[in-house]
Amino acid sequence: MNRRDFLLQTAVLASAGIPGKAETGRGRIMTVLGPIDPSTMGVTLPHEHVLVDFVGAEQASPARYNADEVIKTALPHLRRIRELGCKTFVDCTPAYIGRDPLILRHLATKTGLNMLTNTGYYGAANDKYVPRRTYGETEQHLANRWIKEHKTGIAETGVRPGFIKIGVDAGRLSDIDKKIVRAAALAHHATGLTIASHTGDSVAALEQLEVLKEHHVSPRAWIWVHARKDPGSDALIEAAGEGAWIEFDSIGPGKISQNVELVTRMKQANLLDRVLISQDAGWYHVGEPGGGKFRPFDSLFVEFLPALKAAGLTDAEIRQLTVENPANAFTIELRRV
């Protein structure tokens, strides 16, 4: 199936669920099939990937892969987590790294999962995935592009983003990374979309929070993606204490105990209501034969949640981590300071 036919097919499948251009989505969760009420989000994986392409911003293109092959590869893994009780899947692949709203819409229709995609630019990895034009644009130019996707959909797909995905390198923010963070702040004010930021370390995390506050955006609108404990640093506690979302998304084989420790530490600090848990798993890797090795999405369900119970977390606390916190984090809402 060529790209044009695929676009037409997915548009027909989901046309009844695509929101009108005038809708803001405030107070709702925006999925690839349209807005839903946060109360229906259910058990959520807030950071996973169906497809990635690490070739770089200037070469990334849907022409580099076969959509049908991607769907065939990902579908059994998504059906598996649906059987395990997952209701919502947040795809965190940014623009220019393989974001494909049409594939996600098709998979959502086939699996019954709520699926979210994103807008924004990814400035980590030494800016390999930032389009060259970005360097000559202002943060308002960037924000306007992302706001337009929120209002009318991504390109010609009609699919609207459910959050803003950005990325920054470790250490002090570079000029381009700071521009991306400022653009995200401007876009949040116009859309109410939450900002999820791939963040290299606590230095970059705390500086992002300062930039957001300078632009009157509350830390409650920001997710620290790939949060981890820095030796000798209390940055996780500090950021969560200000209201930021702390995402432990390295859950998987061989990393169960360390993530249990991180969650337990947040519980002891009475900050469990600021924690998100996920796996950063998947994905169909463009450029590798057959998409490479796909890491399943089920470790959280079959290994991690039982380990949390064994560590003393109650059913109510696990529900908070898997249902309540993601619904609060991704609800479209202006969060100002």
LINURSUL-V723188 format. One record per residue. N is the residue number from 1. RES is the residue in one letter. NEAR is the number of other C-alpha atoms within 10 Angstrom. Layout:
N|RES|NEAR  N|RES|NEAR
This chain:
1|M|10  2|N|10  3|R|13  4|R|8  5|D|10  6|F|15  7|L|17  8|L|12  9|Q|15  10|T|19  11|A|21  12|V|9  13|L|14  14|A|18  15|S|13  16|A|10  17|G|15  18|I|18  19|P|21  20|G|12  21|K|12  22|A|8  23|E|11  24|T|18  25|G|23  26|R|15  27|G|17  28|R|21  29|I|28  30|M|30  31|T|28  32|V|31  33|L|26  34|G|25  35|P|22  36|I|17  37|D|13  38|P|20  39|S|12  40|T|13  41|M|24  42|G|18  43|V|22  44|T|25  45|L|25  46|P|28  47|H|23  48|E|19  49|H|23  50|V|28  51|L|27  52|V|23  53|D|24  54|F|15  55|V|17  56|G|16  57|A|19  58|E|12  59|Q|15  60|A|20  61|S|16  62|P|15  63|A|10  64|R|13  65|Y|18  66|N|13  67|A|20  68|D|13  69|E|12  70|V|20  71|I|18  72|K|11  73|T|18  74|A|21  75|L|16  76|P|13  77|H|18  78|L|24  79|R|17  80|R|15  81|I|23  82|R|18  83|E|10  84|L|13  85|G|12  86|C|22  87|K|20  88|T|25  89|F|27  90|V|25  91|D|23  92|C|27  93|T|24  94|P|22  95|A|23  96|Y|25  97|I|23  98|G|25  99|R|24  100|D|24  101|P|26  102|L|22  103|I|20  104|L|27  105|R|25  106|H|23  107|L|24  108|A|22  109|T|17  110|K|14  111|T|18  112|G|13  113|L|23  114|N|27  115|M|27  116|L|27  117|T|27  118|N|33  119|T|30  120|G|28  121|Y|28  122|Y|27  123|G|26  124|A|19  125|A|13  126|N|14  127|D|19  128|K|17  129|Y|24  130|V|24  131|P|17  132|R|12  133|R|7  134|T|15  135|Y|12  136|G|9  137|E|11  138|T|14  139|E|21  140|Q|17  141|H|13  142|L|20  143|A|25  144|N|16  145|R|15  146|W|26  147|I|24  148|K|16  149|E|20  150|H|29  151|K|21  152|T|19  153|G|22  154|I|22  155|A|11  156|E|10  157|T|18  158|G|24  159|V|31  160|R|29  161|P|27  162|G|29  163|F|28  164|I|27  165|K|25  166|I|27  167|G|25  168|V|28  169|D|21  170|A|18  171|G|15  172|R|18  173|L|18  174|S|16  175|D|9  176|I|18  177|D|24  178|K|19  179|K|22  180|I|26  181|V|28  182|R|22  183|A|25  184|A|33  185|A|31  186|L|23  187|A|27  188|H|27  189|H|18  190|A|17  191|T|22  192|G|26  193|L|33  194|T|28  195|I|29  196|A|26  197|S|28  198|H|24  199|T|25  200|G|21  201|D|20  202|S|22  203|V|17  204|A|21  205|A|28  206|L|19  207|E|16  208|Q|24  209|L|22  210|E|14  211|V|16  212|L|24  213|K|15  214|E|13  215|H|18  216|H|15  217|V|22  218|S|20  219|P|25  220|R|22  221|A|26  222|W|29  223|I|28  224|W|31  225|V|28  226|H|20  227|A|25  228|R|21  229|K|16  230|D|12  231|P|7  232|G|6  233|S|11  234|D|11  235|A|19  236|L|24  237|I|19  238|E|12  239|A|22  240|A|23  241|G|15  242|E|13  243|G|18  244|A|23  245|W|29  246|I|26  247|E|25  248|F|24  249|D|22  250|S|22  251|I|22  252|G|21  253|P|13  254|G|8  255|K|12  256|I|18  257|S|16  258|Q|14  259|N|20  260|V|20  261|E|13  262|L|16  263|V|24  264|T|18  265|R|15  266|M|18  267|K|16  268|Q|9  269|A|12  270|N|13  271|L|19  272|L|21  273|D|19  274|R|26  275|V|25  276|L|28  277|I|23  278|S|25  279|Q|25  280|D|22  281|A|19  282|G|19  283|W|24  284|Y|25  285|H|21  286|V|22  287|G|14  288|E|10  289|P|9  290|G|13  291|G|18  292|G|12  293|K|12  294|F|17  295|R|17  296|P|18  297|F|26  298|D|19  299|S|18  300|L|22  301|F|14  302|V|12  303|E|14  304|F|22  305|L|18  306|P|13  307|A|17  308|L|21  309|K|14  310|A|11  311|A|14  312|G|10  313|L|17  314|T|12  315|D|12  316|A|10  317|E|17  318|I|16  319|R|13  320|Q|19  321|L|22  322|T|22  323|V|23  324|E|21  325|N|21  326|P|26  327|A|24  328|N|19  329|A|26  330|F|27  331|T|24  332|I|25  333|E|21  334|L|19  335|R|17  336|R|17  337|V|12
